[in-house]
Amino acid sequence: MHIGLIGGIGPAATDFYYRGLVDRHAAAGIPLECTIAHADVREMSRNLQGGEPRKQAEIFAGLIGRLKAAGAQVAAVTSMGGHFCINELLPISPLPLVHGIHAVDAAIRRSGLKKIGVLGTPLVMNTKLYGGVSSAELIAPQGEMFDQVGASYMATAQIGRVTDQQRDVFFTAGHALMKRGVEAIMLGGTDLFLAFTGKEPPFPLVDCADIHVSALFEKSSA
C-alpha cells in the first residue's frame, strides 16, 4: 500500500518515520511505496500556540490532496504535536488516516502499563496526549519543569537537533516523574528520540513515534 506522509513537522521526525518504514520494509522483504509532502513546522507551531486547529487541519488536508494525487492510498501526520488538529482533519481528509494517538492507546493497553509520565509540547502534556489514552493514567511534569520541557521540546522540534542542555531537561524531568511513581516515560513529542540517540535510556520509554511507524508498516504490508 502506498503510504503518504505529512513531513517537515519537524525535519528530524520526518527522517525518523522514513527510516523506520524503510528498515521495517527491508527486513520484511516488502517494497516500500511512500510519498512525503512538506509542511512548515513554524506555521504549525503558530497555529498550535494560537489555538487554530481548524486552520491547521485545512493546511494538512491540502497536503493530503497532493499525496492522493501522487498515488498515496493512506496518510499520516508524522508528529504527535501535529495531532492537535486530528479531530478537525479526519472529516476533511482526502485519504484515510493512520491515527497516531489511537495506535499509542492500543499499544499501551497491550503493555499493561497503568501510570506513565508524559513529555512533549505544552499542549500534549496539558491534555495528556489530547485525552487519547484510555487504559493508563498520564502524569505531566509540574511547575517550572513543565515550562522547561515545553520550551526545550519546541526548540528541538523546530531545528531538528537537541542540545546538551535540552537533553538534560528531558532526562531530569523523566527522573522526577519516575520518582512520582510512573512506570515509564512517554515520548509524547516525536522529536524527543533525538535526546536518546546514542544514549542508554535511564528509564523505560513509551516511544509514540515508533509505535506510529509500526502501525503504518502494518497498514502498508497488510
KEDREN-135267 format. One record per residue: residue number from 1; chain; x, y, z of N, C-alpha, C in turn. Coordinates in nm, 2 decimals, m for minus. Layout:
<nodes>
NODE, pos, unit, n.u, n.v, n.w, ca.u, ca.v, ca.w, c.u, c.v, c.w
NODE, NUM, A, X, Y, Z, X, Y, Z, X, Y, Z
...
</nodes>
This chain:
<nodes>
NODE, pos, unit, n.u, n.v, n.w, ca.u, ca.v, ca.w, c.u, c.v, c.w
NODE, 1, A, 0.08, m0.12, 0.00, 0.00, 0.00, 0.00, 0.09, 0.12, 0.00
NODE, 2, A, 0.05, 0.22, m0.08, 0.13, 0.34, m0.09, 0.09, 0.44, 0.02
NODE, 3, A, 0.20, 0.47, 0.10, 0.19, 0.55, 0.22, 0.22, 0.70, 0.19
NODE, 4, A, 0.13, 0.79, 0.23, 0.16, 0.93, 0.22, 0.19, 0.99, 0.36
NODE, 5, A, 0.30, 1.06, 0.37, 0.34, 1.12, 0.50, 0.34, 1.27, 0.49
NODE, 6, A, 0.28, 1.33, 0.59, 0.30, 1.48, 0.60, 0.42, 1.50, 0.69
NODE, 7, A, 0.53, 1.55, 0.62, 0.65, 1.56, 0.69, 0.69, 1.71, 0.72
NODE, 8, A, 0.81, 1.73, 0.77, 0.86, 1.86, 0.80, 0.82, 1.92, 0.94
NODE, 9, A, 0.75, 1.84, 1.02, 0.70, 1.89, 1.15, 0.75, 1.80, 1.26
NODE, 10, A, 0.88, 1.80, 1.29, 0.98, 1.87, 1.23, 1.06, 1.78, 1.14
NODE, 11, A, 1.17, 1.84, 1.09, 1.25, 1.76, 0.99, 1.31, 1.63, 1.05
NODE, 12, A, 1.36, 1.63, 1.17, 1.41, 1.51, 1.23, 1.30, 1.40, 1.25
NODE, 13, A, 1.18, 1.44, 1.28, 1.07, 1.35, 1.29, 1.04, 1.28, 1.16
NODE, 14, A, 1.05, 1.36, 1.05, 1.02, 1.31, 0.92, 1.13, 1.20, 0.88
NODE, 15, A, 1.25, 1.23, 0.91, 1.36, 1.13, 0.89, 1.34, 1.00, 0.98
NODE, 16, A, 1.29, 1.02, 1.10, 1.27, 0.91, 1.19, 1.16, 0.82, 1.13
NODE, 17, A, 1.05, 0.88, 1.08, 0.94, 0.80, 1.02, 0.99, 0.73, 0.89
NODE, 18, A, 1.06, 0.80, 0.81, 1.10, 0.75, 0.68, 1.20, 0.63, 0.70
NODE, 19, A, 1.30, 0.65, 0.78, 1.40, 0.55, 0.81, 1.33, 0.43, 0.87
NODE, 20, A, 1.24, 0.45, 0.96, 1.17, 0.35, 1.03, 1.09, 0.26, 0.93
NODE, 21, A, 1.02, 0.32, 0.84, 0.95, 0.25, 0.74, 1.04, 0.18, 0.64
NODE, 22, A, 1.15, 0.24, 0.60, 1.25, 0.18, 0.51, 1.30, 0.05, 0.58
NODE, 23, A, 1.34, 0.06, 0.71, 1.40, m0.05, 0.78, 1.30, m0.16, 0.79
NODE, 24, A, 1.18, m0.13, 0.83, 1.08, m0.24, 0.85, 1.05, m0.31, 0.72
NODE, 25, A, 1.03, m0.23, 0.61, 1.00, m0.30, 0.49, 1.12, m0.38, 0.43
NODE, 26, A, 1.24, m0.33, 0.45, 1.36, m0.41, 0.41, 1.37, m0.54, 0.48
NODE, 27, A, 1.35, m0.53, 0.62, 1.36, m0.65, 0.70, 1.25, m0.76, 0.66
NODE, 28, A, 1.13, m0.71, 0.61, 1.02, m0.80, 0.58, 1.03, m0.84, 0.43
NODE, 29, A, 1.12, m0.78, 0.35, 1.13, m0.81, 0.21, 1.02, m0.75, 0.13
NODE, 30, A, 0.96, m0.64, 0.18, 0.84, m0.58, 0.11, 0.88, m0.45, 0.06
NODE, 31, A, 0.85, m0.42, m0.07, 0.88, m0.29, m0.13, 0.80, m0.18, m0.06
NODE, 32, A, 0.87, m0.07, m0.04, 0.80, 0.05, 0.03, 0.76, 0.15, m0.08
NODE, 33, A, 0.63, 0.18, m0.08, 0.58, 0.29, m0.16, 0.54, 0.40, m0.07
NODE, 34, A, 0.61, 0.51, m0.09, 0.60, 0.62, 0.01, 0.62, 0.76, m0.06
NODE, 35, A, 0.53, 0.85, m0.03, 0.55, 0.99, m0.08, 0.53, 1.08, 0.04
NODE, 36, A, 0.62, 1.18, 0.04, 0.62, 1.28, 0.16, 0.59, 1.42, 0.11
NODE, 37, A, 0.49, 1.48, 0.17, 0.46, 1.63, 0.15, 0.51, 1.71, 0.26
NODE, 38, A, 0.57, 1.82, 0.23, 0.64, 1.90, 0.33, 0.54, 2.00, 0.39
NODE, 39, A, 0.53, 2.00, 0.53, 0.46, 2.11, 0.60, 0.56, 2.20, 0.67
NODE, 40, A, 0.52, 2.32, 0.70, 0.60, 2.41, 0.77, 0.59, 2.40, 0.92
NODE, 41, A, 0.69, 2.36, 0.99, 0.68, 2.34, 1.13, 0.66, 2.47, 1.21
NODE, 42, A, 0.71, 2.58, 1.16, 0.69, 2.71, 1.22, 0.54, 2.76, 1.21
NODE, 43, A, 0.49, 2.73, 1.09, 0.35, 2.76, 1.07, 0.26, 2.68, 1.16
NODE, 44, A, 0.29, 2.55, 1.17, 0.21, 2.46, 1.26, 0.23, 2.51, 1.40
NODE, 45, A, 0.35, 2.55, 1.44, 0.37, 2.59, 1.58, 0.28, 2.71, 1.61
NODE, 46, A, 0.27, 2.81, 1.52, 0.19, 2.93, 1.54, 0.04, 2.89, 1.55
NODE, 47, A, 0.00, 2.79, 1.47, m0.14, 2.75, 1.48, m0.17, 2.67, 1.61
NODE, 48, A, m0.07, 2.59, 1.65, m0.09, 2.52, 1.77, m0.10, 2.61, 1.89
NODE, 49, A, 0.00, 2.71, 1.90, 0.00, 2.80, 2.01, m0.11, 2.90, 2.01
NODE, 50, A, m0.16, 2.93, 1.89, m0.27, 3.02, 1.87, m0.41, 2.96, 1.88
NODE, 51, A, m0.42, 2.83, 1.91, m0.55, 2.76, 1.92, m0.62, 2.76, 1.79
NODE, 52, A, m0.56, 2.73, 1.68, m0.62, 2.73, 1.55, m0.62, 2.59, 1.48
NODE, 53, A, m0.68, 2.49, 1.54, m0.68, 2.35, 1.49, m0.74, 2.34, 1.35
NODE, 54, A, m0.85, 2.42, 1.33, m0.92, 2.41, 1.20, m0.83, 2.46, 1.09
NODE, 55, A, m0.76, 2.57, 1.12, m0.67, 2.63, 1.02, m0.57, 2.53, 0.98
NODE, 56, A, m0.51, 2.46, 1.08, m0.40, 2.37, 1.05, m0.46, 2.24, 0.98
NODE, 57, A, m0.57, 2.20, 1.02, m0.64, 2.09, 0.95, m0.66, 2.11, 0.80
NODE, 58, A, m0.70, 2.23, 0.77, m0.72, 2.27, 0.63, m0.58, 2.26, 0.55
NODE, 59, A, m0.48, 2.31, 0.62, m0.34, 2.30, 0.56, m0.30, 2.16, 0.53
NODE, 60, A, m0.32, 2.07, 0.63, m0.29, 1.93, 0.62, m0.38, 1.87, 0.51
NODE, 61, A, m0.50, 1.90, 0.51, m0.59, 1.84, 0.41, m0.54, 1.87, 0.26
NODE, 62, A, m0.49, 2.00, 0.25, m0.44, 2.03, 0.12, m0.32, 1.95, 0.08
NODE, 63, A, m0.23, 1.92, 0.18, m0.12, 1.84, 0.15, m0.15, 1.70, 0.13
NODE, 64, A, m0.26, 1.65, 0.20, m0.30, 1.51, 0.17, m0.36, 1.50, 0.03
NODE, 65, A, m0.42, 1.60, m0.01, m0.47, 1.61, m0.15, m0.36, 1.58, m0.25
NODE, 66, A, m0.24, 1.65, m0.22, m0.13, 1.63, m0.31, m0.08, 1.48, m0.30
NODE, 67, A, m0.08, 1.43, m0.18, m0.03, 1.29, m0.16, m0.13, 1.19, m0.24
NODE, 68, A, m0.25, 1.22, m0.23, m0.35, 1.14, m0.31, m0.32, 1.15, m0.46
NODE, 69, A, m0.30, 1.27, m0.51, m0.27, 1.28, m0.65, m0.14, 1.21, m0.69
NODE, 70, A, m0.05, 1.19, m0.59, 0.07, 1.12, m0.62, 0.06, 0.97, m0.61
NODE, 71, A, m0.06, 0.92, m0.57, m0.09, 0.78, m0.57, m0.10, 0.72, m0.43
NODE, 72, A, m0.09, 0.80, m0.32, m0.10, 0.75, m0.19, m0.24, 0.70, m0.16
NODE, 73, A, m0.25, 0.59, m0.08, m0.38, 0.53, m0.05, m0.42, 0.56, 0.09
NODE, 74, A, m0.32, 0.60, 0.18, m0.35, 0.62, 0.32, m0.24, 0.73, 0.36
NODE, 75, A, m0.28, 0.81, 0.46, m0.19, 0.92, 0.50, m0.17, 0.92, 0.65
NODE, 76, A, m0.06, 0.99, 0.69, m0.03, 1.00, 0.84, 0.04, 1.14, 0.86
NODE, 77, A, 0.01, 1.19, 0.98, 0.08, 1.31, 1.03, 0.20, 1.27, 1.11
NODE, 78, A, 0.32, 1.30, 1.07, 0.44, 1.25, 1.13, 0.48, 1.33, 1.25
NODE, 79, A, 0.39, 1.36, 1.34, 0.41, 1.44, 1.46, 0.30, 1.42, 1.56
NODE, 80, A, 0.33, 1.38, 1.68, 0.23, 1.38, 1.79, 0.18, 1.52, 1.81
NODE, 81, A, 0.26, 1.62, 1.82, 0.22, 1.76, 1.83, 0.12, 1.79, 1.72
NODE, 82, A, 0.15, 1.74, 1.60, 0.06, 1.77, 1.48, m0.08, 1.71, 1.50
NODE, 83, A, m0.10, 1.62, 1.59, m0.23, 1.56, 1.61, m0.32, 1.65, 1.69
NODE, 84, A, m0.28, 1.77, 1.72, m0.37, 1.86, 1.79, m0.49, 1.90, 1.71
NODE, 85, A, m0.48, 1.88, 1.57, m0.59, 1.91, 1.49, m0.65, 1.79, 1.42
NODE, 86, A, m0.62, 1.67, 1.48, m0.66, 1.54, 1.41, m0.82, 1.53, 1.40
NODE, 87, A, m0.89, 1.58, 1.51, m1.03, 1.56, 1.50, m1.09, 1.65, 1.39
NODE, 88, A, m1.03, 1.77, 1.37, m1.08, 1.86, 1.26, m1.03, 1.80, 1.12
NODE, 89, A, m0.92, 1.73, 1.12, m0.87, 1.68, 0.99, m0.94, 1.56, 0.94
NODE, 90, A, m0.98, 1.47, 1.04, m1.04, 1.34, 1.00, m1.16, 1.36, 0.90
NODE, 91, A, m1.26, 1.45, 0.92, m1.37, 1.46, 0.83, m1.34, 1.52, 0.70
NODE, 92, A, m1.23, 1.59, 0.69, m1.20, 1.66, 0.56, m1.08, 1.60, 0.49
NODE, 93, A, m1.02, 1.50, 0.54, m0.90, 1.44, 0.48, m0.94, 1.37, 0.35
NODE, 94, A, m0.87, 1.40, 0.24, m0.90, 1.32, 0.11, m0.86, 1.18, 0.12
NODE, 95, A, m0.78, 1.13, 0.22, m0.74, 0.99, 0.23, m0.77, 0.95, 0.38
NODE, 96, A, m0.79, 0.81, 0.39, m0.79, 0.76, 0.53, m0.66, 0.79, 0.60
NODE, 97, A, m0.67, 0.81, 0.73, m0.55, 0.84, 0.81, m0.52, 0.72, 0.91
NODE, 98, A, m0.39, 0.70, 0.92, m0.34, 0.61, 1.03, m0.32, 0.70, 1.15
NODE, 99, A, m0.41, 0.69, 1.25, m0.42, 0.78, 1.36, m0.31, 0.74, 1.47
NODE, 100, A, m0.22, 0.83, 1.49, m0.11, 0.80, 1.58, m0.15, 0.78, 1.72
NODE, 101, A, m0.25, 0.86, 1.77, m0.29, 0.85, 1.91, m0.36, 0.72, 1.93
NODE, 102, A, m0.45, 0.68, 1.84, m0.51, 0.55, 1.85, m0.41, 0.44, 1.86
NODE, 103, A, m0.31, 0.45, 1.78, m0.20, 0.34, 1.78, m0.13, 0.34, 1.91
NODE, 104, A, m0.11, 0.46, 1.97, m0.04, 0.46, 2.10, m0.13, 0.40, 2.21
NODE, 105, A, m0.26, 0.44, 2.21, m0.35, 0.39, 2.31, m0.36, 0.24, 2.30
NODE, 106, A, m0.36, 0.18, 2.18, m0.37, 0.04, 2.17, m0.25, m0.03, 2.22
NODE, 107, A, m0.13, 0.03, 2.19, 0.00, m0.03, 2.24, 0.01, m0.02, 2.39
NODE, 108, A, m0.04, 0.09, 2.45, m0.03, 0.10, 2.60, m0.13, m0.01, 2.66
NODE, 109, A, m0.24, m0.03, 2.60, m0.33, m0.13, 2.65, m0.27, m0.27, 2.65
NODE, 110, A, m0.20, m0.30, 2.54, m0.14, m0.43, 2.53, m0.02, m0.44, 2.63
NODE, 111, A, 0.05, m0.33, 2.66, 0.16, m0.33, 2.75, 0.12, m0.36, 2.90
NODE, 112, A, 0.00, m0.32, 2.93, m0.04, m0.34, 3.07, 0.01, m0.22, 3.16
NODE, 113, A, 0.08, m0.12, 3.11, 0.12, m0.01, 3.19, 0.00, 0.07, 3.24
NODE, 114, A, 0.01, 0.12, 3.36, m0.11, 0.19, 3.42, m0.08, 0.33, 3.46
NODE, 115, A, 0.05, 0.37, 3.47, 0.09, 0.51, 3.51, 0.21, 0.55, 3.44
NODE, 116, A, 0.20, 0.65, 3.35, 0.30, 0.68, 3.26, 0.33, 0.83, 3.27
NODE, 117, A, 0.45, 0.87, 3.28, 0.49, 1.01, 3.27, 0.49, 1.06, 3.12
NODE, 118, A, 0.45, 1.18, 3.09, 0.45, 1.23, 2.95, 0.53, 1.35, 2.93
NODE, 119, A, 0.61, 1.35, 2.83, 0.69, 1.47, 2.79, 0.65, 1.51, 2.64
NODE, 120, A, 0.65, 1.64, 2.61, 0.62, 1.68, 2.48, 0.59, 1.83, 2.47
NODE, 121, A, 0.50, 1.87, 2.38, 0.46, 2.01, 2.38, 0.38, 2.04, 2.50
NODE, 122, A, 0.37, 2.17, 2.53, 0.28, 2.21, 2.65, 0.14, 2.15, 2.63
NODE, 123, A, 0.09, 2.16, 2.51, m0.05, 2.11, 2.49, m0.06, 1.96, 2.51
NODE, 124, A, 0.04, 1.89, 2.46, 0.04, 1.74, 2.48, 0.04, 1.71, 2.62
NODE, 125, A, 0.13, 1.78, 2.70, 0.14, 1.75, 2.84, 0.01, 1.79, 2.92
NODE, 126, A, m0.04, 1.91, 2.88, m0.16, 1.96, 2.95, m0.28, 1.87, 2.93
NODE, 127, A, m0.30, 1.82, 2.81, m0.41, 1.74, 2.77, m0.39, 1.59, 2.79
NODE, 128, A, m0.27, 1.56, 2.83, m0.23, 1.41, 2.85, m0.25, 1.34, 2.71
NODE, 129, A, m0.18, 1.39, 2.61, m0.19, 1.34, 2.47, m0.33, 1.35, 2.42
NODE, 130, A, m0.39, 1.47, 2.44, m0.52, 1.50, 2.39, m0.63, 1.41, 2.45
NODE, 131, A, m0.61, 1.36, 2.56, m0.70, 1.27, 2.63, m0.72, 1.14, 2.55
NODE, 132, A, m0.63, 1.10, 2.47, m0.65, 0.99, 2.39, m0.60, 0.85, 2.44
NODE, 133, A, m0.55, 0.85, 2.56, m0.51, 0.73, 2.62, m0.61, 0.68, 2.73
NODE, 134, A, m0.67, 0.57, 2.70, m0.79, 0.53, 2.79, m0.75, 0.42, 2.89
NODE, 135, A, m0.63, 0.36, 2.88, m0.61, 0.24, 2.96, m0.50, 0.27, 3.07
NODE, 136, A, m0.45, 0.40, 3.07, m0.34, 0.43, 3.17, m0.36, 0.58, 3.21
NODE, 137, A, m0.31, 0.61, 3.33, m0.30, 0.75, 3.38, m0.17, 0.81, 3.33
NODE, 138, A, m0.19, 0.93, 3.27, m0.07, 1.00, 3.22, m0.04, 1.12, 3.32
NODE, 139, A, 0.09, 1.13, 3.36, 0.13, 1.23, 3.46, 0.23, 1.32, 3.39
NODE, 140, A, 0.20, 1.45, 3.40, 0.29, 1.55, 3.33, 0.39, 1.61, 3.44
NODE, 141, A, 0.50, 1.67, 3.39, 0.58, 1.74, 3.49, 0.51, 1.86, 3.55
NODE, 142, A, 0.56, 1.91, 3.66, 0.50, 2.01, 3.74, 0.58, 2.14, 3.74
NODE, 143, A, 0.51, 2.25, 3.76, 0.57, 2.38, 3.78, 0.67, 2.42, 3.68
NODE, 144, A, 0.79, 2.47, 3.72, 0.89, 2.52, 3.63, 0.94, 2.41, 3.54
NODE, 145, A, 0.94, 2.29, 3.58, 0.99, 2.18, 3.50, 0.90, 2.16, 3.38
NODE, 146, A, 0.77, 2.18, 3.40, 0.67, 2.17, 3.29, 0.71, 2.28, 3.18
NODE, 147, A, 0.73, 2.40, 3.22, 0.77, 2.51, 3.13, 0.90, 2.48, 3.06
NODE, 148, A, 1.00, 2.42, 3.13, 1.13, 2.39, 3.07, 1.12, 2.28, 2.96
NODE, 149, A, 1.04, 2.18, 2.99, 1.02, 2.07, 2.90, 0.95, 2.12, 2.77
NODE, 150, A, 0.85, 2.20, 2.79, 0.77, 2.25, 2.68, 0.86, 2.34, 2.59
NODE, 151, A, 0.93, 2.43, 2.65, 1.02, 2.52, 2.57, 1.13, 2.45, 2.50
NODE, 152, A, 1.19, 2.36, 2.57, 1.30, 2.28, 2.52, 1.26, 2.19, 2.40
NODE, 153, A, 1.14, 2.13, 2.42, 1.09, 2.05, 2.31, 1.05, 2.13, 2.18
NODE, 154, A, 0.99, 2.24, 2.20, 0.95, 2.32, 2.08, 1.08, 2.37, 2.01
NODE, 155, A, 1.18, 2.40, 2.08, 1.31, 2.45, 2.02, 1.37, 2.33, 1.95
NODE, 156, A, 1.37, 2.21, 2.01, 1.43, 2.09, 1.94, 1.36, 2.06, 1.82
NODE, 157, A, 1.22, 2.06, 1.82, 1.14, 2.02, 1.70, 1.17, 2.12, 1.58
NODE, 158, A, 1.18, 2.24, 1.61, 1.19, 2.34, 1.50, 1.33, 2.33, 1.43
NODE, 159, A, 1.43, 2.29, 1.50, 1.56, 2.29, 1.43, 1.61, 2.14, 1.40
NODE, 160, A, 1.54, 2.05, 1.46, 1.57, 1.91, 1.43, 1.70, 1.86, 1.50
NODE, 161, A, 1.74, 1.93, 1.60, 1.86, 1.89, 1.68, 1.83, 1.91, 1.83
NODE, 162, A, 1.91, 1.84, 1.91, 1.89, 1.86, 2.06, 2.03, 1.90, 2.11
NODE, 163, A, 2.03, 2.00, 2.20, 2.15, 2.04, 2.27, 2.17, 1.96, 2.40
NODE, 164, A, 2.29, 1.97, 2.45, 2.31, 1.90, 2.58, 2.22, 1.96, 2.69
NODE, 165, A, 2.20, 2.09, 2.68, 2.11, 2.15, 2.79, 1.97, 2.10, 2.77
NODE, 166, A, 1.92, 2.09, 2.65, 1.78, 2.04, 2.63, 1.77, 1.89, 2.67
NODE, 167, A, 1.88, 1.81, 2.64, 1.88, 1.67, 2.68, 1.87, 1.66, 2.83
NODE, 168, A, 1.95, 1.74, 2.90, 1.95, 1.74, 3.05, 1.81, 1.77, 3.10
NODE, 169, A, 1.74, 1.87, 3.04, 1.60, 1.90, 3.08, 1.51, 1.78, 3.07
NODE, 170, A, 1.52, 1.71, 2.96, 1.43, 1.59, 2.94, 1.46, 1.48, 3.03
NODE, 171, A, 1.59, 1.46, 3.05, 1.63, 1.35, 3.15, 1.60, 1.38, 3.29
NODE, 172, A, 1.62, 1.51, 3.33, 1.58, 1.55, 3.47, 1.43, 1.54, 3.49
NODE, 173, A, 1.35, 1.58, 3.39, 1.21, 1.57, 3.40, 1.16, 1.42, 3.41
NODE, 174, A, 1.23, 1.34, 3.33, 1.19, 1.19, 3.33, 1.22, 1.13, 3.47
NODE, 175, A, 1.34, 1.16, 3.52, 1.37, 1.11, 3.66, 1.28, 1.16, 3.76
NODE, 176, A, 1.24, 1.29, 3.76, 1.14, 1.34, 3.85, 1.01, 1.27, 3.84
NODE, 177, A, 0.96, 1.24, 3.72, 0.84, 1.17, 3.71, 0.85, 1.02, 3.76
NODE, 178, A, 0.96, 0.96, 3.74, 0.98, 0.82, 3.79, 0.97, 0.82, 3.94
NODE, 179, A, 1.02, 0.93, 4.00, 1.02, 0.94, 4.15, 0.87, 0.96, 4.20
NODE, 180, A, 0.78, 1.00, 4.11, 0.64, 1.02, 4.14, 0.56, 0.89, 4.12
NODE, 181, A, 0.63, 0.78, 4.08, 0.57, 0.65, 4.07, 0.52, 0.61, 3.94
NODE, 182, A, 0.56, 0.68, 3.83, 0.53, 0.63, 3.70, 0.61, 0.51, 3.66
NODE, 183, A, 0.56, 0.43, 3.57, 0.63, 0.30, 3.53, 0.71, 0.32, 3.41
NODE, 184, A, 0.69, 0.43, 3.33, 0.76, 0.45, 3.21, 0.74, 0.60, 3.17
NODE, 185, A, 0.83, 0.65, 3.08, 0.82, 0.78, 3.03, 0.77, 0.78, 2.89
NODE, 186, A, 0.66, 0.85, 2.86, 0.61, 0.86, 2.72, 0.69, 0.98, 2.65
NODE, 187, A, 0.74, 0.94, 2.53, 0.80, 1.04, 2.44, 0.68, 1.09, 2.36
NODE, 188, A, 0.61, 1.19, 2.42, 0.49, 1.24, 2.35, 0.52, 1.35, 2.25
NODE, 189, A, 0.64, 1.38, 2.23, 0.69, 1.47, 2.12, 0.77, 1.38, 2.03
NODE, 190, A, 0.74, 1.38, 1.90, 0.80, 1.29, 1.81, 0.96, 1.31, 1.81
NODE, 191, A, 1.00, 1.43, 1.81, 1.15, 1.46, 1.80, 1.22, 1.43, 1.93
NODE, 192, A, 1.15, 1.38, 2.04, 1.22, 1.35, 2.16, 1.32, 1.24, 2.15
NODE, 193, A, 1.31, 1.16, 2.04, 1.40, 1.05, 2.02, 1.54, 1.10, 2.01
NODE, 194, A, 1.56, 1.23, 1.96, 1.69, 1.29, 1.95, 1.77, 1.29, 2.08
NODE, 195, A, 1.70, 1.30, 2.19, 1.76, 1.31, 2.32, 1.82, 1.18, 2.36
NODE, 196, A, 1.77, 1.07, 2.30, 1.81, 0.93, 2.34, 1.90, 0.87, 2.24
NODE, 197, A, 1.92, 0.93, 2.13, 2.00, 0.87, 2.02, 2.15, 0.86, 2.07
NODE, 198, A, 2.20, 0.73, 2.07, 2.33, 0.71, 2.12, 2.35, 0.71, 2.27
NODE, 199, A, 2.23, 0.72, 2.34, 2.23, 0.72, 2.49, 2.15, 0.60, 2.54
NODE, 200, A, 2.19, 0.54, 2.64, 2.11, 0.43, 2.70, 2.00, 0.50, 2.78
NODE, 201, A, 1.87, 0.47, 2.75, 1.76, 0.53, 2.82, 1.77, 0.50, 2.97
NODE, 202, A, 1.77, 0.60, 3.06, 1.78, 0.58, 3.20, 1.65, 0.54, 3.27
NODE, 203, A, 1.55, 0.52, 3.19, 1.42, 0.48, 3.24, 1.34, 0.41, 3.12
NODE, 204, A, 1.24, 0.33, 3.15, 1.16, 0.27, 3.04, 1.09, 0.38, 2.96
NODE, 205, A, 1.08, 0.35, 2.83, 1.02, 0.45, 2.74, 0.90, 0.40, 2.67
NODE, 206, A, 0.80, 0.49, 2.64, 0.69, 0.46, 2.55, 0.71, 0.56, 2.44
NODE, 207, A, 0.77, 0.51, 2.33, 0.80, 0.60, 2.22, 0.68, 0.61, 2.12
NODE, 208, A, 0.61, 0.72, 2.13, 0.49, 0.73, 2.04, 0.52, 0.73, 1.89
NODE, 209, A, 0.63, 0.79, 1.85, 0.66, 0.79, 1.71, 0.69, 0.65, 1.66
NODE, 210, A, 0.77, 0.57, 1.74, 0.80, 0.44, 1.70, 0.67, 0.35, 1.69
NODE, 211, A, 0.58, 0.37, 1.78, 0.46, 0.30, 1.78, 0.38, 0.33, 1.65
NODE, 212, A, 0.38, 0.46, 1.62, 0.30, 0.51, 1.50, 0.36, 0.45, 1.37
NODE, 213, A, 0.50, 0.45, 1.37, 0.57, 0.39, 1.25, 0.53, 0.24, 1.23
NODE, 214, A, 0.52, 0.17, 1.34, 0.49, 0.03, 1.34, 0.35, 0.01, 1.28
NODE, 215, A, 0.26, 0.10, 1.33, 0.12, 0.09, 1.28, 0.11, 0.12, 1.13
NODE, 216, A, 0.19, 0.22, 1.08, 0.20, 0.25, 0.94, 0.25, 0.13, 0.86
NODE, 217, A, 0.35, 0.06, 0.91, 0.41, m0.06, 0.85, 0.30, m0.17, 0.84
NODE, 218, A, 0.23, m0.19, 0.95, 0.13, m0.29, 0.95, 0.02, m0.26, 0.84
NODE, 219, A, m0.01, m0.14, 0.83, m0.11, m0.10, 0.73, m0.06, m0.12, 0.59
NODE, 220, A, 0.06, m0.08, 0.56, 0.12, m0.08, 0.43, 0.15, m0.22, 0.38
NODE, 221, A, 0.17, m0.31, 0.48, 0.21, m0.45, 0.45, 0.09, m0.55, 0.45
NODE, 222, A, m0.02, m0.50, 0.49, m0.14, m0.58, 0.50, m0.19, m0.64, 0.37
</nodes>
